[in-house]
């Protein structure tokens, strides 16, 4: 899913669904367990692996119709009321695992607060959704600056990472992270989630190049979790040998599906079974030159505790396109043939097609796309601070959050970050993963979070292939108060009283003999909606200058200082870039709140600060 395959708007062209007939409701759990045993005993020889699945049957995941909740919502850039469901209104707008994920989960149940109340083995025919109903409150978000992480991949020359959701797994000796990069999947290990190195240096899972495989050209892990004595990996698979002519905006058209691999050696290697795929699109692909992505993929697993595992994924061929939901019994460990799609109020539709290029059963869109807007590449958690299910999504403009009381009906999207748009280039932000700031769990989160994401920029803000970044988030209910200040940066002005008589306006500490002159205002620390980046630049060897261009207008970039508002607003004031000629005949740039530039030459409005 790296950026050479991702035009900004061309993926979201719907086609009509072509559902398959429902299969008889018989249990396939015994067959799935035998298949896993066969797979784990044959890691070294994929050709020897055989899944004992009954082609004409599937595990019954049917449920009674879930009663929809009536409510209303309002949307703003600061706070969010999520009581109205986009699934109901059809007004659509485009991982890491924690300690509880690392523990063996075969046959175990979480505490009653997270489970669906069941104390018996998974009943595929149980009514309801299996998700506890919580609340859906209004809240605001504070976000820190994003800093580069997972540098080990860059050091080995690996680019385009993460290329999907990131999974964190705690082990007895430390931590593991699993992620997609370029067209393959990698593992990092280390003492803490913020101190990880590539291990091994070669891919754990790679494209096969074989026309019979759904991962012929791409195999990117999105969810890794322990189950049945093994590590299970769900991955986004891409098949590129489709009759669509590549274009400049879509150099690698593909057909996606969700697939599965197992590891019997604590993640050192993974093997893919037969069939490899576990979930396919509900629609029939209609290959055409104006469309880049087909099938269904970008899925991530949510484990709320209890009997079931849930997978949210994006369907490019369904009508409408959008995020869809499937579930499986946790005791089946996500095996092929055990996933059921949410359709018309129950989990009653088969997720597995006979061929990875064919359509599977019909489904109901959880968050439909439309009107030039979409949500995709999501991760979901239960958030204890909000007492709500929390989803982070990649969108047409950046990242957003949604909350839900039941995991099915999701409220109005709150846009939290936009693509980083300088005056000369846009660096997209991609593939978000939210985890708890303390436990690094992707399934259960609290007030303080970590956002792992990709951005098409290096440390200094120059455009390039996407790489991993990490930011801190704090959620604040309307009845509470924000406790952090990391969401703002103070822009200060300094000056030298001797040669070269330079001014330096920056949000970082200064070096040399500069004297503090005053604060100019506060910048946003990250690319919240309505802001643009400003850069700390050095022109020549002595002239520090603020610029809205990533190239620093021919100077040297010292990095992004923060993000300035493009328009006036409450508690905001304008700042201007100014210049003067020093007594030594040198150029000296500075920033002023005075539109007249304090009697010097004005170079224009930079924007607005708080």
C-alpha positions in Angstrom: 0.0 0.0 0.0 3.0 2.3 -0.4 2.6 5.7 -1.9 3.4 4.7 -5.5 0.1 2.8 -5.4 -2.0 5.4 -3.7 -3.5 8.2 -5.8 -5.4 10.6 -3.6 -8.9 10.3 -5.0 -9.1 7.5 -7.6 -9.7 4.6 -5.3 -13.2 5.4 -4.3 -15.3 4.6 -7.4 -18.1 2.2 -6.4 -19.4 -0.8 -8.3 -22.4 -3.0 -7.7 -22.3 -5.8 -5.2 -22.6 -9.4 -6.4 -23.4 -11.5 -3.2 -22.9 -15.2 -3.0 -25.5 -17.5 -1.6 -25.3 -18.1 2.2 -23.7 -21.4 3.2 -25.3 -24.0 5.5 -24.9 -23.1 9.2 -22.6 -25.8 10.4 -19.5 -25.6 12.6 -16.1 -25.5 11.1 -14.2 -24.9 14.3 -12.8 -28.5 14.4 -11.5 -28.2 10.8 -9.9 -24.8 11.5 -8.1 -26.2 14.5 -6.8 -29.2 12.5 -5.7 -26.8 9.8 -3.7 -24.6 12.3 -2.0 -27.7 13.7 -1.0 -28.7 10.2 0.2 -25.2 9.4 2.3 -24.8 12.6 4.0 -28.2 12.0 5.1 -27.2 8.5 6.5 -23.7 8.8 9.6 -24.7 6.9 7.6 -26.1 3.9 4.6 -24.0 2.7 3.9 -26.6 0.0 3.1 -29.2 2.7 0.4 -27.1 4.4 -3.2 -28.1 3.9 -6.3 -26.6 5.4 -9.1 -29.1 6.1 -12.0 -26.7 5.4 -15.3 -27.8 4.0 -15.8 -25.6 0.9 -19.6 -25.6 1.1 -19.9 -24.7 4.8 -18.9 -22.0 7.2 -19.1 -21.3 10.9 -22.4 -19.8 11.8 -22.0 -16.2 13.1 -25.7 -15.1 12.6 -27.3 -12.7 15.1 -30.6 -11.2 15.7 -31.1 -7.7 14.3 -29.4 -5.1 16.5 -31.7 -2.3 17.6 -30.5 1.0 16.3 -30.0 3.9 18.6 -31.7 7.3 17.9 -29.8 10.4 18.6 -28.4 13.6 17.0 -25.0 15.1 16.6 -23.0 18.3 15.9 -19.6 18.6 14.4 -16.8 21.1 15.1 -13.0 21.3 14.9 -12.7 21.4 18.6 -15.4 19.1 20.2 -17.4 16.2 19.0 -20.9 14.9 19.6 -21.2 11.4 18.1 -24.7 10.4 18.9 -25.8 10.5 15.2 -24.8 7.5 13.2 -23.4 7.9 9.7 -24.4 4.3 9.1 -28.0 5.3 9.7 -27.9 8.6 7.8 -25.7 7.4 5.0 -24.0 10.8 5.0 -20.4 9.6 4.7 -17.3 11.5 4.7 -11.6 8.3 3.2 -1.6 -1.7 14.8 -0.1 -2.3 17.9 -1.0 -4.7 20.6 -0.5 -4.3 24.3 0.1 -6.7 27.2 -3.4 -8.1 27.0 -2.8 -8.9 23.3 0.4 -10.7 24.0 -1.2 -13.2 26.4 -2.6 -16.5 25.0 -6.2 -15.9 24.3 -7.4 -19.4 23.2 -10.5 -20.2 25.3 -10.0 -17.3 27.7 -12.4 -14.4 28.5 -11.6 -10.9 29.5 -13.2 -9.5 32.7 -16.9 -8.9 32.6 -16.6 -5.2 31.9 -15.2 -5.9 28.5 -16.9 -9.2 27.7 -20.4 -9.6 26.4 -21.4 -11.3 29.6 -20.9 -14.9 28.3 -19.3 -17.5 30.6 -19.6 -20.3 28.1 -17.8 -21.2 24.9 -18.5 -19.1 21.8 -21.9 -19.8 20.4 -21.9 -18.9 16.7 -25.6 -18.5 16.7 -25.8 -16.2 19.7 -28.1 -13.2 19.2 -26.8 -9.6 19.4 -23.5 -8.2 18.3 -21.3 -9.5 21.1 -20.3 -5.9 21.9 -21.2 -4.2 25.2 -23.1 -1.0 24.8 -21.3 2.0 26.2 -21.7 5.8 25.9 -20.7 8.2 23.1 -19.7 11.6 24.7 -18.6 14.9 23.4 -14.8 15.6 23.8 -11.9 17.6 22.5 -8.3 16.5 21.5 -4.9 18.0 22.2 -2.1 16.7 20.0 1.7 17.1 20.3 4.2 17.5 17.5 5.0 14.3 15.6 8.6 13.0 15.8 10.3 10.4 13.7 10.3 6.8 15.0 11.3 3.3 13.9 14.5 4.8 12.5 16.0 1.4 12.3 14.1 0.8 9.0 15.5 4.0 7.5 19.0 2.9 8.6 18.6 -0.3 6.5 17.3 1.6 3.5 13.7 0.5 3.9 11.1 3.1 2.9 7.3 3.5 2.8 6.6 2.6 6.5 4.3 2.0 8.2 2.1 1.1 5.3 -0.9 0.2 7.4 -1.8 -0.4 11.1 1.1 -1.2 13.5 0.9 -4.1 16.0 2.8 -4.0 19.3 3.2 -7.3 21.3 4.8 -7.5 24.8 6.9 -10.5 25.4 8.8 -11.9 28.4 12.0 -10.1 27.3 10.6 -6.9 25.9 8.5 -5.6 23.0 7.9 -6.5 19.4 6.3 -4.3 16.7 5.0 -5.6 13.4 4.4 -3.4 10.4 4.2 -3.2 6.6 6.9 -1.4 4.7 7.3 -1.2 0.9 5.5 -4.4 -0.2 6.4 -6.7 2.7 6.1 -7.1 6.5 8.8 -6.6 9.1 9.4 -7.0 12.9 11.2 -4.7 15.3 12.2 -5.8 18.8 13.6 -4.0 21.8 13.3 -3.2 25.5 10.5 -0.7 25.0 8.1 0.4 22.3 10.1 3.5 21.8 13.5 1.7 21.5 13.1 -0.9 18.8 15.4 -2.3 16.1 14.8 -4.3 13.0 14.9 -8.0 13.8 15.4 -9.8 11.6 16.6 -7.5 8.8 14.8 -9.4 6.1 11.0 -9.5 5.7 8.9 -11.8 7.8 6.3 -11.9 5.0 6.9 -11.0 1.4 5.0 -11.1 -1.9 5.3 -14.5 -3.6 5.2 -13.4 -7.2 2.9 -16.4 -7.9 -0.3 -15.8 -9.8 -2.3 -18.2 -7.6 -1.6 -16.2 -4.5 -3.6 -13.1 -3.3 -0.3 -11.7 -2.0 1.4 -12.1 -5.4 2.7 -8.5 -5.2 2.1 -7.2 -1.6 1.9 -8.7 1.9 1.5 -6.1 4.7 0.7 -7.2 8.2 -2.0 -5.0 10.0 -2.8 -7.1 13.1 -0.7 -9.6 15.1 -2.1 -11.3 18.2 -1.6 -14.5 20.2 -4.1 -17.3 19.8 -4.0 -21.0 20.3 -0.3 -21.1 21.3 0.8 -19.2 18.2 1.0 -15.7 16.8 -1.6 -14.9 14.2 -1.1 -12.2 11.6 -3.8 -10.8 9.5 -2.4 -9.0 6.5 -3.5 -6.8 3.6 -2.8 -8.8 0.4 -2.5 -7.4 -3.1 -2.7 -9.0 -6.5 -1.4 -6.8 -9.3 -2.0 -9.0 -12.4 -5.3 -7.5 -13.2 -6.4 -6.0 -16.6 -6.0 -2.4 -15.7 -3.4 -0.2 -17.5 -1.1 1.6 -15.0 -1.1 5.4 -15.2 1.0 8.2 -13.7 -1.5 8.6 -10.8 -1.9 4.8 -10.4 1.4 3.0 -11.4 0.3 -0.3 -9.7 -3.4 -1.1 -9.9 -4.3 -3.9 -7.5 -7.0 -6.3 -6.2 -6.9 -6.5 -2.4 -8.1 -9.1 0.1 -7.4 -9.8 3.8 -5.2 -12.9 4.4 -3.7 -14.8 7.4 -0.4 -16.2 8.5 0.8 -18.1 11.6 4.1 -18.1 13.6 5.1 -21.0 15.9 8.4 -19.3 16.9 7.3 -16.1 18.6 7.2 -14.1 15.5 10.6 -15.0 14.0 8.9 -16.4 10.9 5.4 -16.7 9.5 3.8 -19.3 7.2 0.7 -18.7 5.0 -1.9 -21.5 4.7 -4.2 -22.6 2.0 -6.4 -20.8 1.3 -4.4 -17.7 2.3 -7.3 -15.3 2.2 -10.0 -14.9 4.9 -12.1 -11.9 3.7 -13.1 -10.7 0.3 -15.1 -7.9 -1.2 -18.9 -8.0 -1.2 -18.9 -6.6 -4.7 -17.7 -7.8 -8.1 -14.7 -6.0 -9.5 -15.3 -4.0 -12.6 -11.7 -3.3 -13.8 -11.4 0.2 -15.5 -8.7 2.7 -16.2 -10.1 5.3 -13.9 -9.9 3.1 -10.8 -6.8 2.0 -8.9 -7.9 -0.3 -6.0 -10.3 -3.2 -6.1 -11.4 -5.9 -3.6 -11.4 -5.3 0.1 -8.5 -4.7 2.5 -6.8 -2.4 4.9 -8.4 -4.4 7.7 -7.4 -4.4 11.4 -8.6 -6.6 14.2 -10.2 -5.3 17.4 -10.4 -7.6 20.4 -12.8 -6.2 23.0 -12.6 -9.3 25.2 -15.3 -12.0 25.2 -16.1 -14.5 22.6 -15.4 -12.6 19.4 -12.7 -10.9 17.4 -13.8 -8.1 15.0 -12.2 -6.9 11.8 -13.0 -3.5 10.3 -11.9 -3.2 6.7 -12.4 -1.1 3.6 -14.3 -2.5 0.5 -13.5 -0.8 -2.8 -16.0 -2.9 -4.9 -19.0 -2.9 -2.5 -21.9 -0.5 -3.1 -21.4 1.8 -1.3 -17.7 1.8 -0.8 -16.7 2.2 2.8 -15.7 0.6 6.1 -17.3 -2.8 6.7 -17.3 -5.2 9.7 -16.8 -8.9 10.2 -16.3 -11.1 13.2 -15.1 -14.6 14.2 -15.0 -16.6 17.3 -11.8 -16.0 19.1 -11.3 -19.8 19.5 -11.0 -20.0 15.7 -8.1 -17.6 15.7 -9.3 -15.9 12.5 -9.0 -19.0 10.3 -10.4 -18.9 6.8 -14.1 -19.7 6.6 -14.8 -18.6 10.2 -15.4 -14.9 9.5 -19.0 -13.6 9.1 -19.8 -10.1 7.8 -22.3 -7.7 9.4 -25.3 -7.6 7.1 -28.7 -6.1 7.8 -28.3 -6.2 11.6 -26.6 -9.5 12.1 -23.4 -11.3 11.4 -24.8 -13.7 8.9 -22.9 -13.3 5.7 -19.9 -15.3 4.6 -16.6 -13.3 4.3 -14.8 -16.0 2.4 -15.1 -16.4 -1.4 -14.1 -19.4 -3.4 -11.4 -17.4 -5.1 -9.7 -14.3 -3.9 -10.7 -12.3 -7.0 -14.4 -13.2 -6.5 -17.0 -11.6 -4.3 -18.1 -13.1 -0.9 -21.4 -12.5 0.9 -23.3 -9.2 1.1 -22.6 -6.7 3.9 -23.8 -3.5 5.3 -21.5 -0.5 5.3 -20.6 0.6 8.8 -19.2 3.9 7.5 -20.0 4.5 3.9 -17.8 6.7 1.6 -19.3 9.4 -0.6 -19.4 13.0 -1.6 -15.6 13.1 -2.0 -15.1 12.0 1.6 -14.0 8.7 3.0 -12.7 6.9 6.1 -10.2 4.1 5.8 -7.2 2.3 7.3 -8.8 2.4 10.7 -8.0 1.0 14.1 -10.5 0.6 16.9 -10.3 0.4 20.7 -12.5 0.5 23.7 -11.6 3.8 25.4 -12.2 3.7 29.2 -11.9 7.5 29.6 -14.8 8.1 27.1 -16.6 4.8 28.0 -16.9 4.4 24.2 -15.5 2.6 21.2 -12.9 4.8 19.6 -11.9 4.7 15.9 -9.0 6.5 14.3 -9.2 6.8 10.5 -7.2 8.0 7.5 -9.4 10.5 5.5 -9.4 12.5 2.3 -7.8 15.3 4.2 -5.7 13.7 7.0 -6.9 11.9 10.2 -10.1 11.8 12.1 -11.7 10.2 15.1 -15.2 8.7 15.6 -16.8 7.2 18.7 -19.6 4.6 19.0 -21.7 3.3 21.8 -22.0 -0.2 20.2 -19.2 -0.6 17.7 -21.7 -0.7 14.8 -23.1 2.8 14.6 -20.5 5.5 14.5 -20.9 9.2 15.1 -19.9 12.2 13.1 -16.2 12.4 12.3 -13.9 14.8 14.2 -11.0 15.8 11.9 -7.9 16.0 14.1 -5.0 16.4 11.8 -4.6 17.5 8.2 -2.1 16.8 5.5 1.0 19.0 6.0 0.4 21.7 3.4 3.3 24.1 2.9 3.3 26.8 0.2 5.3 24.7 -2.2 4.3 21.0 -1.4 1.8 18.8 0.5 3.2 16.0 2.6 0.4 13.6 3.2 -0.1 11.9 6.6 -1.1 8.2 6.3 -2.0 5.0 8.1 -2.8 6.0 11.7 -2.7 3.6 14.7 -3.9 4.7 18.2 -2.6 2.9 21.3 -2.7 3.6 25.0 0.1 5.9 26.2 0.9 3.7 29.2 0.2 0.1 28.1 0.7 0.5 24.3 -2.5 -1.5 23.8 -4.4 -1.0 20.6 -7.5 -2.7 22.0 -8.0 -0.8 25.3 -7.1 2.8 25.5 -7.5 5.6 28.1 -7.3 9.4 28.2 -3.7 9.6 27.0 -2.8 8.0 23.7 0.1 7.5 21.3 -0.6 8.1 17.6 1.7 6.2 15.3 1.4 7.3 11.7 3.3 7.7 8.4 4.1 11.1 6.8 5.7 11.9 3.4 8.5 13.9 4.9 11.9 13.6 6.6 12.9 15.2 9.9 13.3 18.6 8.4 10.0 18.6 6.6 11.3 17.9 3.1 9.0 15.8 0.9 9.9 12.1 0.5 8.7 8.6 0.8 6.6 8.1 3.9 8.1 7.0 7.2 6.9 6.6 10.8 6.1 9.3 13.2 4.8 9.3 16.8 2.7 11.9 18.6 1.0 12.2 22.0 -2.8 12.8 22.4 -5.0 13.8 25.3 -8.7 13.5 25.2 -10.8 15.9 27.3 -14.5 15.5 28.0 -16.6 18.7 28.1 -17.0 18.2 31.8 -13.2 18.0 32.3 -10.2 20.2 31.8 -7.1 19.8 29.5 -4.0 19.0 31.5 -1.3 19.1 28.8 0.4 22.0 27.0 2.3 20.0 24.4 -0.4 21.0 21.7 1.1 24.5 21.4 4.6 26.0 20.8 5.7 29.5 21.8 7.2 31.5 18.9 9.9 33.7 20.5 12.1 36.5 19.0 15.8 36.8 19.8 18.4 39.3 18.6 22.2 39.7 18.6 23.6 43.0 19.9 26.8 42.7 17.9 27.9 41.4 14.5 26.2 40.0 12.6 23.2 41.7 14.3 20.9 38.8 13.4 17.3 38.2 14.6 16.2 34.6 15.2 12.5 33.8 15.6 12.0 30.2 16.6 10.1 27.8 18.9 13.3 26.0 19.9 16.3 27.0 22.1 18.8 29.2 20.4 22.6 29.0 20.4 25.2 31.7 20.5 24.9 35.2 22.0 21.2 35.9 21.2 19.1 37.9 23.7 15.4 37.2 24.2 13.3 40.1 22.9 9.8 38.7 23.5 7.1 36.2 22.6 5.2 36.6 19.3 2.4 34.1 20.1 1.6 30.4 20.1 1.7 28.1 17.2 -0.1 24.7 16.9 2.3 21.9 17.5 0.8 19.7 14.8 -1.2 20.0 11.6 -4.6 20.6 13.1 -7.3 21.6 10.6 -6.9 25.2 9.4 -3.1 25.4 9.8 0.0 25.3 7.6 3.6 24.6 8.6 6.2 27.3 9.0 9.9 26.5 8.8 13.0 27.7 10.6 15.4 28.6 7.9 19.0 29.9 7.6 19.8 32.1 4.6 23.5 32.0 4.0 25.5 31.6 7.2 24.0 34.3 9.4 20.4 35.3 8.5 17.7 33.3 10.2 14.3 33.5 8.5 10.8 32.1 8.9 9.3 30.7 5.8 6.1 28.9 4.7 8.0 27.0 2.1 9.6 23.6 2.8 12.5 24.6 0.6 13.2 27.7 2.7 13.1 29.7 -0.5 16.7 28.5 -1.3 18.0 28.6 2.2 18.7 25.7 4.6 15.9 24.2 6.6 16.4 23.7 10.3 13.0 22.0 10.6 9.3 22.7 11.1 8.8 25.2 13.9 5.1 24.6 14.2 1.8 25.3 12.4 0.3 28.7 11.9 -3.4 29.4 11.3 -4.4 30.6 7.8 -7.3 32.7 9.0 -8.1 35.0 11.9 -10.1 33.7 14.8 -10.9 34.1 18.5 -7.8 34.9 20.5 -5.6 35.0 17.4 -3.5 37.9 16.0 -1.5 38.3 12.8 2.2 38.1 12.5 4.3 39.5 9.6 7.7 38.7 8.0 10.0 41.7 7.9 13.5 42.5 6.8 16.2 45.1 7.2 19.7 45.8 6.2 22.2 45.9 9.1 25.0 48.4 9.6 27.3 45.9 8.0 25.1 45.8 4.9 23.7 42.3 5.6 20.1 41.1 5.3 18.3 40.5 8.6 14.9 38.8 8.6 12.6 38.9 11.6 8.9 38.5 12.6 6.7 41.2 14.0 3.1 41.6 15.2 3.3 45.1 13.6 1.9 45.2 10.1 4.3 48.2 9.5 7.2 46.0 10.4 8.5 48.5 13.0 9.6 50.9 10.3 11.5 48.3 8.2 10.6 46.5 5.0 7.5 44.3 5.0 7.5 40.9 3.2 3.9 40.0 3.9 1.5 38.2 6.3 2.7 34.9 7.6 -0.6 33.9 9.3 -2.2 34.0 12.7 -1.0 32.9 16.1 -2.6 32.7 19.5 
